[in-house]
Amino acid sequence: MGLLKILLAAILILWVLRMLVTVLFPYLMAMFVGKMQQEAQKQYERQAGSYRSENVPNTDGKVRIDYVPPRTTKSKPSTTNGRVGEFVDFEEIK
């Protein structure tokens, strides 16, 4: 008789836990996803806000140059008669 009571109590407890999980799990997941969305939104706003503040156009008419590429002092190789490169004659070997 004692074994039957233990089995019935275990089945009842597991059934109650299953019911609670089916009710609480979607609610907990919705809360978790909502928090993740809020964090992503905050991060997006921080990034977009800093980008917007950097790219505000100057209204005084001055031009601002952020990057000037380095100048190369290499001279271009001279070409003969406007041709570029060399012609290499080859024979096909069979």
Jmol script that loads the backbone (N, CA, C; Angstrom):
load data "model"
ATOM      1  N   MET A   1       0.826  -1.196   0.000  1.00  0.00           N
ATOM      2  CA  MET A   1       0.000   0.000   0.000  1.00  0.00           C
ATOM      3  C   MET A   1       0.870   1.259   0.000  1.00  0.00           C
ATOM      4  N   GLY A   2       2.018   1.201   0.702  1.00  0.00           N
ATOM      5  CA  GLY A   2       2.911   2.348   0.772  1.00  0.00           C
ATOM      6  C   GLY A   2       3.512   2.701  -0.586  1.00  0.00           C
ATOM      7  N   LEU A   3       3.831   1.643  -1.375  1.00  0.00           N
ATOM      8  CA  LEU A   3       4.394   1.877  -2.704  1.00  0.00           C
ATOM      9  C   LEU A   3       3.376   2.558  -3.608  1.00  0.00           C
ATOM     10  N   LEU A   4       2.124   2.168  -3.495  1.00  0.00           N
ATOM     11  CA  LEU A   4       1.062   2.780  -4.304  1.00  0.00           C
ATOM     12  C   LEU A   4       0.892   4.255  -3.969  1.00  0.00           C
ATOM     13  N   LYS A   5       0.959   4.608  -2.671  1.00  0.00           N
ATOM     14  CA  LYS A   5       0.848   6.013  -2.265  1.00  0.00           C
ATOM     15  C   LYS A   5       2.023   6.831  -2.819  1.00  0.00           C
ATOM     16  N   ILE A   6       3.213   6.258  -2.778  1.00  0.00           N
ATOM     17  CA  ILE A   6       4.405   6.966  -3.290  1.00  0.00           C
ATOM     18  C   ILE A   6       4.287   7.187  -4.793  1.00  0.00           C
ATOM     19  N   LEU A   7       3.849   6.151  -5.518  1.00  0.00           N
ATOM     20  CA  LEU A   7       3.682   6.287  -6.968  1.00  0.00           C
ATOM     21  C   LEU A   7       2.616   7.317  -7.314  1.00  0.00           C
ATOM     22  N   LEU A   8       1.480   7.296  -6.625  1.00  0.00           N
ATOM     23  CA  LEU A   8       0.422   8.278  -6.884  1.00  0.00           C
ATOM     24  C   LEU A   8       0.885   9.694  -6.551  1.00  0.00           C
ATOM     25  N   ALA A   9       1.631   9.851  -5.457  1.00  0.00           N
ATOM     26  CA  ALA A   9       2.141  11.176  -5.092  1.00  0.00           C
ATOM     27  C   ALA A   9       3.143  11.669  -6.129  1.00  0.00           C
ATOM     28  N   ALA A  10       3.999  10.781  -6.610  1.00  0.00           N
ATOM     29  CA  ALA A  10       4.983  11.163  -7.628  1.00  0.00           C
ATOM     30  C   ALA A  10       4.292  11.564  -8.923  1.00  0.00           C
ATOM     31  N   ILE A  11       3.291  10.782  -9.330  1.00  0.00           N
ATOM     32  CA  ILE A  11       2.551  11.104 -10.557  1.00  0.00           C
ATOM     33  C   ILE A  11       1.830  12.431 -10.411  1.00  0.00           C
ATOM     34  N   LEU A  12       1.210  12.669  -9.240  1.00  0.00           N
ATOM     35  CA  LEU A  12       0.511  13.929  -9.001  1.00  0.00           C
ATOM     36  C   LEU A  12       1.479  15.112  -9.023  1.00  0.00           C
ATOM     37  N   ILE A  13       2.622  14.958  -8.387  1.00  0.00           N
ATOM     38  CA  ILE A  13       3.618  16.038  -8.350  1.00  0.00           C
ATOM     39  C   ILE A  13       4.139  16.326  -9.755  1.00  0.00           C
ATOM     40  N   LEU A  14       4.465  15.285 -10.513  1.00  0.00           N
ATOM     41  CA  LEU A  14       4.947  15.494 -11.886  1.00  0.00           C
ATOM     42  C   LEU A  14       3.877  16.118 -12.769  1.00  0.00           C
ATOM     43  N   TRP A  15       2.633  15.741 -12.587  1.00  0.00           N
ATOM     44  CA  TRP A  15       1.543  16.322 -13.376  1.00  0.00           C
ATOM     45  C   TRP A  15       1.387  17.811 -13.060  1.00  0.00           C
ATOM     46  N   VAL A  16       1.450  18.165 -11.764  1.00  0.00           N
ATOM     47  CA  VAL A  16       1.351  19.574 -11.364  1.00  0.00           C
ATOM     48  C   VAL A  16       2.537  20.364 -11.921  1.00  0.00           C
ATOM     49  N   LEU A  17       3.732  19.794 -11.844  1.00  0.00           N
ATOM     50  CA  LEU A  17       4.910  20.477 -12.398  1.00  0.00           C
ATOM     51  C   LEU A  17       4.769  20.685 -13.904  1.00  0.00           C
ATOM     52  N   ARG A  18       4.236  19.680 -14.597  1.00  0.00           N
ATOM     53  CA  ARG A  18       4.037  19.818 -16.044  1.00  0.00           C
ATOM     54  C   ARG A  18       3.062  20.946 -16.355  1.00  0.00           C
ATOM     55  N   MET A  19       2.003  21.048 -15.596  1.00  0.00           N
ATOM     56  CA  MET A  19       1.034  22.123 -15.801  1.00  0.00           C
ATOM     57  C   MET A  19       1.664  23.495 -15.537  1.00  0.00           C
ATOM     58  N   LEU A  20       2.424  23.586 -14.458  1.00  0.00           N
ATOM     59  CA  LEU A  20       3.080  24.861 -14.144  1.00  0.00           C
ATOM     60  C   LEU A  20       4.080  25.263 -15.232  1.00  0.00           C
ATOM     61  N   VAL A  21       4.831  24.291 -15.719  1.00  0.00           N
ATOM     62  CA  VAL A  21       5.824  24.595 -16.754  1.00  0.00           C
ATOM     63  C   VAL A  21       5.146  25.047 -18.032  1.00  0.00           C
ATOM     64  N   THR A  22       4.050  24.405 -18.414  1.00  0.00           N
ATOM     65  CA  THR A  22       3.364  24.811 -19.648  1.00  0.00           C
ATOM     66  C   THR A  22       2.761  26.207 -19.522  1.00  0.00           C
ATOM     67  N   VAL A  23       2.463  26.630 -18.311  1.00  0.00           N
ATOM     68  CA  VAL A  23       1.912  27.966 -18.111  1.00  0.00           C
ATOM     69  C   VAL A  23       3.026  28.992 -17.939  1.00  0.00           C
ATOM     70  N   LEU A  24       4.036  28.663 -17.146  1.00  0.00           N
ATOM     71  CA  LEU A  24       5.079  29.631 -16.815  1.00  0.00           C
ATOM     72  C   LEU A  24       6.169  29.761 -17.878  1.00  0.00           C
ATOM     73  N   PHE A  25       6.495  28.698 -18.596  1.00  0.00           N
ATOM     74  CA  PHE A  25       7.582  28.748 -19.560  1.00  0.00           C
ATOM     75  C   PHE A  25       7.360  29.794 -20.654  1.00  0.00           C
ATOM     76  N   PRO A  26       6.192  29.853 -21.292  1.00  0.00           N
ATOM     77  CA  PRO A  26       5.997  30.906 -22.305  1.00  0.00           C
ATOM     78  C   PRO A  26       6.109  32.312 -21.705  1.00  0.00           C
ATOM     79  N   TYR A  27       5.615  32.498 -20.491  1.00  0.00           N
ATOM     80  CA  TYR A  27       5.703  33.806 -19.841  1.00  0.00           C
ATOM     81  C   TYR A  27       7.166  34.176 -19.568  1.00  0.00           C
ATOM     82  N   LEU A  28       7.943  33.218 -19.051  1.00  0.00           N
ATOM     83  CA  LEU A  28       9.351  33.481 -18.772  1.00  0.00           C
ATOM     84  C   LEU A  28      10.136  33.739 -20.059  1.00  0.00           C
ATOM     85  N   MET A  29       9.836  33.005 -21.099  1.00  0.00           N
ATOM     86  CA  MET A  29      10.518  33.226 -22.386  1.00  0.00           C
ATOM     87  C   MET A  29      10.161  34.591 -22.964  1.00  0.00           C
ATOM     88  N   ALA A  30       8.913  35.007 -22.832  1.00  0.00           N
ATOM     89  CA  ALA A  30       8.508  36.322 -23.325  1.00  0.00           C
ATOM     90  C   ALA A  30       9.246  37.424 -22.570  1.00  0.00           C
ATOM     91  N   MET A  31       9.404  37.249 -21.272  1.00  0.00           N
ATOM     92  CA  MET A  31      10.152  38.242 -20.491  1.00  0.00           C
ATOM     93  C   MET A  31      11.614  38.275 -20.926  1.00  0.00           C
ATOM     94  N   PHE A  32      12.219  37.119 -21.131  1.00  0.00           N
ATOM     95  CA  PHE A  32      13.617  37.038 -21.543  1.00  0.00           C
ATOM     96  C   PHE A  32      13.831  37.682 -22.909  1.00  0.00           C
ATOM     97  N   VAL A  33      12.950  37.370 -23.849  1.00  0.00           N
ATOM     98  CA  VAL A  33      13.067  37.938 -25.195  1.00  0.00           C
ATOM     99  C   VAL A  33      12.839  39.442 -25.152  1.00  0.00           C
ATOM    100  N   GLY A  34      11.908  39.905 -24.340  1.00  0.00           N
ATOM    101  CA  GLY A  34      11.659  41.341 -24.214  1.00  0.00           C
ATOM    102  C   GLY A  34      12.875  42.084 -23.684  1.00  0.00           C
ATOM    103  N   LYS A  35      13.550  41.495 -22.684  1.00  0.00           N
ATOM    104  CA  LYS A  35      14.764  42.121 -22.155  1.00  0.00           C
ATOM    105  C   LYS A  35      15.856  42.170 -23.207  1.00  0.00           C
ATOM    106  N   MET A  36      16.007  41.101 -23.966  1.00  0.00           N
ATOM    107  CA  MET A  36      17.031  41.068 -25.010  1.00  0.00           C
ATOM    108  C   MET A  36      16.728  42.114 -26.086  1.00  0.00           C
ATOM    109  N   GLN A  37      15.452  42.285 -26.433  1.00  0.00           N
ATOM    110  CA  GLN A  37      15.082  43.298 -27.419  1.00  0.00           C
ATOM    111  C   GLN A  37      15.383  44.699 -26.902  1.00  0.00           C
ATOM    112  N   GLN A  38      15.111  44.953 -25.638  1.00  0.00           N
ATOM    113  CA  GLN A  38      15.391  46.265 -25.059  1.00  0.00           C
ATOM    114  C   GLN A  38      16.890  46.547 -25.056  1.00  0.00           C
ATOM    115  N   GLU A  39      17.701  45.545 -24.710  1.00  0.00           N
ATOM    116  CA  GLU A  39      19.145  45.741 -24.715  1.00  0.00           C
ATOM    117  C   GLU A  39      19.659  46.004 -26.124  1.00  0.00           C
ATOM    118  N   ALA A  40      19.136  45.269 -27.110  1.00  0.00           N
ATOM    119  CA  ALA A  40      19.552  45.482 -28.495  1.00  0.00           C
ATOM    120  C   ALA A  40      19.132  46.871 -28.966  1.00  0.00           C
ATOM    121  N   GLN A  41      17.941  47.307 -28.585  1.00  0.00           N
ATOM    122  CA  GLN A  41      17.477  48.641 -28.964  1.00  0.00           C
ATOM    123  C   GLN A  41      18.360  49.727 -28.353  1.00  0.00           C
ATOM    124  N   LYS A  42      18.738  49.563 -27.084  1.00  0.00           N
ATOM    125  CA  LYS A  42      19.613  50.538 -26.429  1.00  0.00           C
ATOM    126  C   LYS A  42      20.967  50.597 -27.112  1.00  0.00           C
ATOM    127  N   GLN A  43      21.505  49.420 -27.451  1.00  0.00           N
ATOM    128  CA  GLN A  43      22.802  49.390 -28.116  1.00  0.00           C
ATOM    129  C   GLN A  43      22.704  50.060 -29.491  1.00  0.00           C
ATOM    130  N   TYR A  44      21.639  49.802 -30.216  1.00  0.00           N
ATOM    131  CA  TYR A  44      21.445  50.434 -31.519  1.00  0.00           C
ATOM    132  C   TYR A  44      21.345  51.948 -31.386  1.00  0.00           C
ATOM    133  N   GLU A  45      20.600  52.411 -30.394  1.00  0.00           N
ATOM    134  CA  GLU A  45      20.449  53.850 -30.201  1.00  0.00           C
ATOM    135  C   GLU A  45      21.776  54.505 -29.825  1.00  0.00           C
ATOM    136  N   ARG A  46      22.585  53.809 -29.011  1.00  0.00           N
ATOM    137  CA  ARG A  46      23.901  54.366 -28.664  1.00  0.00           C
ATOM    138  C   ARG A  46      24.776  54.482 -29.899  1.00  0.00           C
ATOM    139  N   GLN A  47      24.787  53.432 -30.729  1.00  0.00           N
ATOM    140  CA  GLN A  47      25.624  53.462 -31.925  1.00  0.00           C
ATOM    141  C   GLN A  47      25.102  54.483 -32.926  1.00  0.00           C
ATOM    142  N   ALA A  48      23.812  54.491 -33.171  1.00  0.00           N
ATOM    143  CA  ALA A  48      23.239  55.425 -34.128  1.00  0.00           C
ATOM    144  C   ALA A  48      23.381  56.856 -33.627  1.00  0.00           C
ATOM    145  N   GLY A  49      23.254  57.052 -32.335  1.00  0.00           N
ATOM    146  CA  GLY A  49      23.399  58.397 -31.776  1.00  0.00           C
ATOM    147  C   GLY A  49      24.805  58.925 -31.929  1.00  0.00           C
ATOM    148  N   SER A  50      25.816  58.078 -31.693  1.00  0.00           N
ATOM    149  CA  SER A  50      27.199  58.534 -31.847  1.00  0.00           C
ATOM    150  C   SER A  50      27.516  58.762 -33.317  1.00  0.00           C
ATOM    151  N   TYR A  51      26.945  57.960 -34.198  1.00  0.00           N
ATOM    152  CA  TYR A  51      27.170  58.140 -35.628  1.00  0.00           C
ATOM    153  C   TYR A  51      26.533  59.443 -36.106  1.00  0.00           C
ATOM    154  N   ARG A  52      25.342  59.715 -35.633  1.00  0.00           N
ATOM    155  CA  ARG A  52      24.666  60.947 -36.029  1.00  0.00           C
ATOM    156  C   ARG A  52      25.403  62.171 -35.523  1.00  0.00           C
ATOM    157  N   SER A  53      25.922  62.113 -34.301  1.00  0.00           N
ATOM    158  CA  SER A  53      26.611  63.279 -33.755  1.00  0.00           C
ATOM    159  C   SER A  53      27.926  63.530 -34.468  1.00  0.00           C
ATOM    160  N   GLU A  54      28.580  62.469 -35.001  1.00  0.00           N
ATOM    161  CA  GLU A  54      29.828  62.661 -35.726  1.00  0.00           C
ATOM    162  C   GLU A  54      29.583  63.214 -37.122  1.00  0.00           C
ATOM    163  N   ASN A  55      28.474  62.863 -37.732  1.00  0.00           N
ATOM    164  CA  ASN A  55      28.224  63.228 -39.117  1.00  0.00           C
ATOM    165  C   ASN A  55      27.298  64.423 -39.276  1.00  0.00           C
ATOM    166  N   VAL A  56      27.236  65.273 -38.292  1.00  0.00           N
ATOM    167  CA  VAL A  56      26.421  66.472 -38.401  1.00  0.00           C
ATOM    168  C   VAL A  56      27.162  67.449 -39.317  1.00  0.00           C
ATOM    169  N   PRO A  57      26.526  67.881 -40.395  1.00  0.00           N
ATOM    170  CA  PRO A  57      27.229  68.777 -41.315  1.00  0.00           C
ATOM    171  C   PRO A  57      27.480  70.146 -40.671  1.00  0.00           C
ATOM    172  N   ASN A  58      28.639  70.698 -40.985  1.00  0.00           N
ATOM    173  CA  ASN A  58      28.960  72.041 -40.492  1.00  0.00           C
ATOM    174  C   ASN A  58      28.172  73.058 -41.306  1.00  0.00           C
ATOM    175  N   THR A  59      27.565  73.991 -40.644  1.00  0.00           N
ATOM    176  CA  THR A  59      26.747  74.975 -41.351  1.00  0.00           C
ATOM    177  C   THR A  59      27.520  76.246 -41.670  1.00  0.00           C
ATOM    178  N   ASP A  60      28.822  76.306 -41.276  1.00  0.00           N
ATOM    179  CA  ASP A  60      29.576  77.521 -41.516  1.00  0.00           C
ATOM    180  C   ASP A  60      30.218  77.550 -42.893  1.00  0.00           C
ATOM    181  N   GLY A  61      30.044  76.525 -43.727  1.00  0.00           N
ATOM    182  CA  GLY A  61      30.564  76.521 -45.088  1.00  0.00           C
ATOM    183  C   GLY A  61      31.983  76.019 -45.205  1.00  0.00           C
ATOM    184  N   LYS A  62      32.580  75.536 -44.145  1.00  0.00           N
ATOM    185  CA  LYS A  62      33.947  75.032 -44.209  1.00  0.00           C
ATOM    186  C   LYS A  62      33.935  73.537 -44.504  1.00  0.00           C
ATOM    187  N   VAL A  63      34.969  73.104 -45.190  1.00  0.00           N
ATOM    188  CA  VAL A  63      35.101  71.698 -45.534  1.00  0.00           C
ATOM    189  C   VAL A  63      36.061  71.053 -44.555  1.00  0.00           C
ATOM    190  N   ARG A  64      35.673  69.902 -44.022  1.00  0.00           N
ATOM    191  CA  ARG A  64      36.525  69.179 -43.083  1.00  0.00           C
ATOM    192  C   ARG A  64      36.989  67.884 -43.748  1.00  0.00           C
ATOM    193  N   ILE A  65      38.302  67.673 -43.802  1.00  0.00           N
ATOM    194  CA  ILE A  65      38.862  66.479 -44.403  1.00  0.00           C
ATOM    195  C   ILE A  65      39.379  65.593 -43.277  1.00  0.00           C
ATOM    196  N   ASP A  66      38.823  64.383 -43.190  1.00  0.00           N
ATOM    197  CA  ASP A  66      39.210  63.470 -42.122  1.00  0.00           C
ATOM    198  C   ASP A  66      40.445  62.649 -42.480  1.00  0.00           C
ATOM    199  N   TYR A  67      40.625  62.288 -43.752  1.00  0.00           N
ATOM    200  CA  TYR A  67      41.705  61.406 -44.133  1.00  0.00           C
ATOM    201  C   TYR A  67      42.315  61.884 -45.436  1.00  0.00           C
ATOM    202  N   VAL A  68      43.626  61.999 -45.463  1.00  0.00           N
ATOM    203  CA  VAL A  68      44.352  62.341 -46.677  1.00  0.00           C
ATOM    204  C   VAL A  68      45.276  61.164 -46.976  1.00  0.00           C
ATOM    205  N   PRO A  69      45.094  60.502 -48.121  1.00  0.00           N
ATOM    206  CA  PRO A  69      45.941  59.358 -48.415  1.00  0.00           C
ATOM    207  C   PRO A  69      47.386  59.804 -48.652  1.00  0.00           C
ATOM    208  N   PRO A  70      48.344  58.960 -48.294  1.00  0.00           N
ATOM    209  CA  PRO A  70      49.746  59.333 -48.498  1.00  0.00           C
ATOM    210  C   PRO A  70      50.073  59.404 -49.979  1.00  0.00           C
ATOM    211  N   ARG A  71      50.926  60.337 -50.330  1.00  0.00           N
ATOM    212  CA  ARG A  71      51.312  60.494 -51.727  1.00  0.00           C
ATOM    213  C   ARG A  71      52.455  59.535 -52.034  1.00  0.00           C
ATOM    214  N   THR A  72      52.358  58.901 -53.190  1.00  0.00           N
ATOM    215  CA  THR A  72      53.421  57.995 -53.601  1.00  0.00           C
ATOM    216  C   THR A  72      54.357  58.731 -54.538  1.00  0.00           C
ATOM    217  N   THR A  73      55.635  58.451 -54.413  1.00  0.00           N
ATOM    218  CA  THR A  73      56.631  59.125 -55.253  1.00  0.00           C
ATOM    219  C   THR A  73      57.127  58.206 -56.349  1.00  0.00           C
ATOM    220  N   LYS A  74      56.463  57.101 -56.590  1.00  0.00           N
ATOM    221  CA  LYS A  74      56.864  56.179 -57.639  1.00  0.00           C
ATOM    222  C   LYS A  74      56.557  56.800 -59.004  1.00  0.00           C
ATOM    223  N   SER A  75      57.495  56.664 -59.911  1.00  0.00           N
ATOM    224  CA  SER A  75      57.247  57.158 -61.264  1.00  0.00           C
ATOM    225  C   SER A  75      56.720  55.999 -62.095  1.00  0.00           C
ATOM    226  N   LYS A  76      55.858  56.310 -63.015  1.00  0.00           N
ATOM    227  CA  LYS A  76      55.282  55.277 -63.861  1.00  0.00           C
ATOM    228  C   LYS A  76      56.323  54.828 -64.885  1.00  0.00           C
ATOM    229  N   PRO A  77      56.397  53.533 -65.193  1.00  0.00           N
ATOM    230  CA  PRO A  77      57.360  53.073 -66.199  1.00  0.00           C
ATOM    231  C   PRO A  77      56.974  53.618 -67.569  1.00  0.00           C
ATOM    232  N   SER A  78      57.980  53.991 -68.321  1.00  0.00           N
ATOM    233  CA  SER A  78      57.695  54.564 -69.639  1.00  0.00           C
ATOM    234  C   SER A  78      57.291  53.457 -70.601  1.00  0.00           C
ATOM    235  N   THR A  79      56.382  53.762 -71.472  1.00  0.00           N
ATOM    236  CA  THR A  79      55.913  52.792 -72.462  1.00  0.00           C
ATOM    237  C   THR A  79      56.402  53.235 -73.827  1.00  0.00           C
ATOM    238  N   THR A  80      56.663  52.269 -74.671  1.00  0.00           N
ATOM    239  CA  THR A  80      57.140  52.565 -76.022  1.00  0.00           C
ATOM    240  C   THR A  80      55.965  52.522 -76.983  1.00  0.00           C
ATOM    241  N   ASN A  81      55.785  53.577 -77.716  1.00  0.00           N
ATOM    242  CA  ASN A  81      54.714  53.689 -78.710  1.00  0.00           C
ATOM    243  C   ASN A  81      53.332  53.414 -78.117  1.00  0.00           C
ATOM    244  N   GLY A  82      53.144  53.700 -76.853  1.00  0.00           N
ATOM    245  CA  GLY A  82      51.831  53.545 -76.238  1.00  0.00           C
ATOM    246  C   GLY A  82      51.495  52.106 -75.888  1.00  0.00           C
ATOM    247  N   ARG A  83      52.443  51.181 -76.113  1.00  0.00           N
ATOM    248  CA  ARG A  83      52.179  49.783 -75.784  1.00  0.00           C
ATOM    249  C   ARG A  83      52.571  49.528 -74.332  1.00  0.00           C
ATOM    250  N   VAL A  84      51.853  48.657 -73.706  1.00  0.00           N
ATOM    251  CA  VAL A  84      52.145  48.329 -72.328  1.00  0.00           C
ATOM    252  C   VAL A  84      52.561  46.862 -72.275  1.00  0.00           C
ATOM    253  N   GLY A  85      53.674  46.561 -71.594  1.00  0.00           N
ATOM    254  CA  GLY A  85      54.114  45.186 -71.421  1.00  0.00           C
ATOM    255  C   GLY A  85      54.966  44.701 -72.583  1.00  0.00           C
ATOM    256  N   GLU A  86      55.312  43.435 -72.560  1.00  0.00           N
ATOM    257  CA  GLU A  86      56.142  42.822 -73.595  1.00  0.00           C
ATOM    258  C   GLU A  86      55.372  41.711 -74.270  1.00  0.00           C
ATOM    259  N   PHE A  87      55.721  41.450 -75.519  1.00  0.00           N
ATOM    260  CA  PHE A  87      55.134  40.333 -76.227  1.00  0.00           C
ATOM    261  C   PHE A  87      56.116  39.177 -76.150  1.00  0.00           C
ATOM    262  N   VAL A  88      55.670  38.029 -75.724  1.00  0.00           N
ATOM    263  CA  VAL A  88      56.523  36.856 -75.622  1.00  0.00           C
ATOM    264  C   VAL A  88      56.041  35.845 -76.644  1.00  0.00           C
ATOM    265  N   ASP A  89      56.951  35.501 -77.577  1.00  0.00           N
ATOM    266  CA  ASP A  89      56.615  34.527 -78.605  1.00  0.00           C
ATOM    267  C   ASP A  89      56.809  33.135 -78.020  1.00  0.00           C
ATOM    268  N   PHE A  90      55.891  32.232 -78.295  1.00  0.00           N
ATOM    269  CA  PHE A  90      56.005  30.881 -77.770  1.00  0.00           C
ATOM    270  C   PHE A  90      55.616  29.893 -78.834  1.00  0.00           C
ATOM    271  N   GLU A  91      56.087  28.673 -78.665  1.00  0.00           N
ATOM    272  CA  GLU A  91      55.725  27.598 -79.571  1.00  0.00           C
ATOM    273  C   GLU A  91      54.996  26.543 -78.764  1.00  0.00           C
ATOM    274  N   GLU A  92      54.009  25.933 -79.394  1.00  0.00           N
ATOM    275  CA  GLU A  92      53.241  24.917 -78.710  1.00  0.00           C
ATOM    276  C   GLU A  92      53.964  23.577 -78.880  1.00  0.00           C
ATOM    277  N   ILE A  93      54.183  22.884 -77.785  1.00  0.00           N
ATOM    278  CA  ILE A  93      54.888  21.610 -77.814  1.00  0.00           C
ATOM    279  C   ILE A  93      53.855  20.500 -77.692  1.00  0.00           C
ATOM    280  N   LYS A  94      53.993  19.500 -78.628  1.00  0.00           N
ATOM    281  CA  LYS A  94      53.039  18.391 -78.619  1.00  0.00           C
ATOM    282  C   LYS A  94      53.670  17.142 -78.066  1.00  0.00           C
TER     283      LYS A  94
END
end "model"
wireframe off; spacefill off
backbone 0.3
color backbone group
